[in-house]
Amino acid sequence: MKFISIQNHKIPALGLGTYSINGMECTDAVSNALGQGYRHIDTAQMYGNEAEVGAGIKASPTEREDVFLTTKVLTENFNKRDFMPSVEDSLRKLKLDYVDLLLLHWPGTDEANKLALDLLNTCIDKGYTRMVGVSNFTTRQLQYARNHAPVICNQVEYHPYLSQQKILDDLRAHDMFLTAYRPLVKGAIAEDKTIQQLAEKYRRTAGQIVLRWLVQQPNVAAIPKAASAKNRADNLNIFDFELAKEDMQTIFNLNKNQRFVNPGWAPEWDK
Ligand SMILES: NC(=O)c1ccc[n+]([C@@H]2O[C@H](COP(=O)([O-])OP(=O)(O)OC[C@H]3O[C@@H](n4cnc5c(N)ncnc54)[C@H](OP(=O)(O)O)[C@@H]3O)[C@@H](O)[C@H]2O)c1
């Protein structure tokens, strides 16, 4: 496992995404993933599986302090009445005293973001989280966030078809990291001819090529979701080879600014 060093913290560069893994399947997937060597798990209030993720961590012999756990606060909770109770509810469901990273899941209005950022500071003070960050924030919103809380991360969609150069430049300049969600384009990246050629060249799977391309970039972590144990094992097996510089560039050249996660509440991305 590679660890990213950011602001005196060590973040495992590869994590398990848990969106749409629910019930016992989720508990088993998390506990099995920790047994496989995963040390970074991603959940959210929105996923409705915090209890199952927490149960998976409890069921595993891995020590709590060796797991890097992220959860995210729903935008509708960015108000004085609901924010702190929602975080306390997440901890109750997870059956944990703290998470490692607490994110604002999607930006709200600047006013709502400001209030939520203030309350992220309260969460640090109360020991509810070690680090705080945001998700789906534009560079303008990120700049604003930095002025109000010690945000360390922006979790955004990132894969070969969607460049995040602007956000990456900004994050690197501030010793922050990017967590890449939808890294495998939901598995569709395996159909890409260029990625297939690289997979043949390196005798790896297409998914491994793309995940290696992500974690080989400075300040980048990736959180592929895999309900299947085989996919989870494949995705973790990327730390014993390196992509040549020209092959890294070949994958950067696949960019088409193509975004797959773009709900009605998304921000104006280019601002
Ligand atoms: N912050 C946000 O707004 C946001 C938005 C979207 C996602 N996320 C986070 O990011 C995580 C990952 O994103 P995602 O779930 O949207 O998409 P993804 O990780 O790109 O794709 C997951 C899909 O790819 C398949 N897969 C996994 N490994 C594979 C492999 N080695 N070979 C072939 N197929 C493979 C999985 O199959 P199986 O499950 O059958 O193994 C699943 O169907 C989420 O689970 C969530 O934690 C965050």
The ligand as a Tripos MOL2 file, in Angstrom:
@<TRIPOS>MOLECULE
LIG
   48    52     1     0     0
SMALL
NO_CHARGES

@<TRIPOS>ATOM
      1 N1        -18.4600   12.1260   -3.4000 N.am      1 LIG1
      2 C1        -19.3410   11.7700   -4.3060 C.2       1 LIG1
      3 O1        -20.2210   12.5440   -4.6970 O.2       1 LIG1
      4 C2        -19.2610   10.3850   -4.8880 C.ar      1 LIG1
      5 C3        -19.9640   10.0800   -6.0740 C.ar      1 LIG1
      6 C4        -19.8470    8.7930   -6.6040 C.ar      1 LIG1
      7 C5        -19.0610    7.8430   -5.9540 C.ar      1 LIG1
      8 N2        -18.4080    8.1590   -4.7790 N.ar      1 LIG1
      9 C6        -17.5740    7.1650   -4.0540 C.3       1 LIG1
     10 O2        -16.6620    6.5920   -4.9700 O.3       1 LIG1
     11 C7        -16.8120    5.1650   -4.9740 C.3       1 LIG1
     12 C8        -16.4480    4.5900   -6.3270 C.3       1 LIG1
     13 O3        -17.2280    5.1240   -7.3680 O.3       1 LIG1
     14 P1        -18.3790    4.3200   -8.1200 P.3       1 LIG1
     15 O4        -18.8970    3.2260   -7.2310 O.co2     1 LIG1
     16 O5        -19.3560    5.3080   -8.5920 O.co2     1 LIG1
     17 O6        -17.6840    3.7290   -9.4210 O.3       1 LIG1
     18 P2        -16.3780    2.8230   -9.7640 P.3       1 LIG1
     19 O7        -15.5890    2.5480   -8.5490 O.co2     1 LIG1
     20 O8        -15.7320    3.4930  -10.9240 O.co2     1 LIG1
     21 O9        -17.0070    1.4830  -10.3290 O.3       1 LIG1
     22 C9        -17.5780    0.4850   -9.5430 C.3       1 LIG1
     23 C10       -18.0340   -0.6330  -10.4920 C.3       1 LIG1
     24 O10       -16.8880   -1.1790  -11.1400 O.3       1 LIG1
     25 C11       -16.8610   -2.5780  -10.9160 C.3       1 LIG1
     26 N3        -15.4700   -2.9740  -10.7060 N.ar      1 LIG1
     27 C12       -14.7110   -2.7480   -9.5960 C.ar      1 LIG1
     28 N4        -13.4900   -3.2590   -9.7440 N.ar      1 LIG1
     29 C13       -13.4540   -3.8380  -10.9650 C.ar      1 LIG1
     30 C14       -12.4700   -4.5410  -11.6810 C.ar      1 LIG1
     31 N5        -11.2590   -4.7460  -11.1560 N.pl3     1 LIG1
     32 N6        -12.7800   -5.0200  -12.9260 N.ar      1 LIG1
     33 C15       -14.0100   -4.8000  -13.4440 C.ar      1 LIG1
     34 N7        -15.0060   -4.1290  -12.8100 N.ar      1 LIG1
     35 C16       -14.7170   -3.6500  -11.5830 C.ar      1 LIG1
     36 C17       -17.6840   -2.8360   -9.6770 C.3       1 LIG1
     37 O11       -18.1900   -4.1580   -9.7180 O.3       1 LIG1
     38 P3        -18.5580   -5.0530   -8.4140 P.3       1 LIG1
     39 O12       -19.1150   -4.1100   -7.3910 O.co2     1 LIG1
     40 O13       -19.5050   -6.0380   -8.9250 O.co2     1 LIG1
     41 O14       -17.2880   -5.6930   -7.9110 O.co2     1 LIG1
     42 C18       -18.7500   -1.7690   -9.8060 C.3       1 LIG1
     43 O15       -19.7750   -2.1960  -10.6590 O.3       1 LIG1
     44 C19       -18.2690    4.9810   -4.5310 C.3       1 LIG1
     45 O16       -18.5350    3.6680   -4.0950 O.3       1 LIG1
     46 C20       -18.3700    6.0120   -3.4540 C.3       1 LIG1
     47 O17       -17.7600    5.5400   -2.2430 O.3       1 LIG1
     48 C21       -18.4890    9.4270   -4.2670 C.ar      1 LIG1
@<TRIPOS>BOND
     1     1     2 1
     2     2     3 2
     3     2     4 1
     4     4     5 ar
     5     4    48 ar
     6     5     6 ar
     7     6     7 ar
     8     7     8 ar
     9     8     9 1
    10     8    48 ar
    11     9    10 1
    12     9    46 1
    13    10    11 1
    14    11    12 1
    15    11    44 1
    16    12    13 1
    17    13    14 1
    18    14    15 2
    19    14    16 1
    20    14    17 1
    21    17    18 1
    22    18    19 2
    23    18    20 1
    24    18    21 1
    25    21    22 1
    26    22    23 1
    27    23    24 1
    28    23    42 1
    29    24    25 1
    30    25    26 1
    31    25    36 1
    32    26    27 ar
    33    26    35 ar
    34    27    28 ar
    35    28    29 ar
    36    29    30 ar
    37    29    35 ar
    38    30    31 1
    39    30    32 ar
    40    32    33 ar
    41    33    34 ar
    42    34    35 ar
    43    36    37 1
    44    36    42 1
    45    37    38 1
    46    38    39 2
    47    38    40 1
    48    38    41 1
    49    42    43 1
    50    44    45 1
    51    44    46 1
    52    46    47 1
@<TRIPOS>SUBSTRUCTURE
     1 LIG1         1 GROUP 0 **** ****
